[in-house]
Amino acid sequence: MKATISLDSLWQIVSSLSLRNQKWLAGKLQESIRQREETEYISKEELLAGIDAGLKDLKAGRMRPIEELFKELEHEVQD
């Protein structure tokens, strides 16, 4: 079952909270925003360097089975 609430209704609920609880909620929201802003991104230079290294490995015949690559990617997603 999925419950929905309008933003106006949510604002009414937040407004009805005590000042202490509003401050707590504001802190949690700011923390969440900071975490999203701190998400690491790969730069264009890093991306191009990775592609270059991969092409050099391909030319040199240093390749590995696709299953190994999938396991590595799965491990990175879980971390």
Secondary structure as GFF3:
##gff-version 3
##sequence-region A 1 79
A	DSSP	alpha_helix	7	16	.	.	.	ID=ss1
A	DSSP	alpha_helix	19	37	.	.	.	ID=ss2
A	DSSP	alpha_helix	44	60	.	.	.	ID=ss3
A	DSSP	alpha_helix	66	78	.	.	.	ID=ss4
###
